[in-house]
Amino acid sequence: MRPNLEVDLAGLRLRSPVVAAAGCFGTGREHVGLVDASVLGAVVSRSVTLAPRPGSPPPRVAETPSGILWSVGLQNPGAAAFVDEELPRLARAAPVVVSVAGGSLEEYVAVAARVHAAPGVVAIEVALDLPDEELDRPSFCARPDRAAEVAGAVARLAHVPVFAKLPGFLPALAETARACVRAGAHGLSIGGGLPGMAVDPARRRPALGAVTGWVSGPAVRPLAVRATFEVARELPEVPVMAGGGVSNGDEAVELLLAGAWAVQVGTAILVDPAAPATVAEGISAHLAAAGLRSPADLRGRLALPGEEGPG
């Protein structure tokens, strides 16, 4: 019997554990005919702010030996235009998780108020790895109490599940994750890039227009696995969507074994639009070979030193 890839994230049912990471599916236009959207459990939108933002200056992407270095910024048309123009196209492809962003607590709440009840929206991802302009801090997740304040405010407003997005390199990751859940977050989204920079020696200039950016791709996968394991061990009953360098089924299974409930695919889509299908097929093949019925059967089957394997 072919495994059933449907997953249940504590009430949020998705047809597949494969989720397109924030912004990597584009606006709904770019991947028409390129990505088999039927294999996606959901699509995470690009991060949406209240007013339009232009994003980072070009160039925005540079290759690295083990992934890409990027800085897109928060380019988006603003919440109102997103709901009217982009969301309907995205929703025709797959259920939509809207990534909400801002520079202040008030802006996050205002964006969530615009998007949470729109047709096709099944959840909200609160991007907490952005600069906190209101309190002049490097990010909203720099302190657990601030991350919880923002995630909780959005959760109290929204009629759909809210996932707090936290970077895997956060020093107080488990503490911050726990604070967000206590504040009302339904689940957690763990992943994102590592801070990085590249220089063009011939031109003696930074490779990115924004000077610094984020490293994504294969280089960050071990970090994602560790971060997922750390959070899932502390909060085993909390749904976790994890991502970082996933391009095939085995790499997705790594994260599922570490405790993820669903897996986000990002950079791989930019390299190969068929990556979500490759990942989904790989997960299905692994389940079939192991005699398992669904991705949920992989959680808790990680054999730690001194323990017996799953057999």
Secondary structure, DSSP 8 states (H G I E B T S, - for coil): ------EEETTEEES-SEEE-TTTTTTSSTTTTTS-GGG-SEEE---B-SS-B----S--EEEETTEEEE--TT-B--HHHIIIIIHHHHHHHS-EEEEE--SSHHHHHHHHHHHTTSTTEEEEEEE-SS-BTTTTBS-TTSSHHHHHHHHHHHHHH-SS-EEEEE-TT-TTHHHHHHHHHHTT-SEEEE---EEEE-EETTTTEESSTTSEEEEESGGGHHHHHHHHHHHHHH-TTS-EEEESS--SHHHHHHHHHHT-SEEEE-HHHHH-TTHHHHHHHHHHHHHHHHT-SSGGGGTT----TTS----
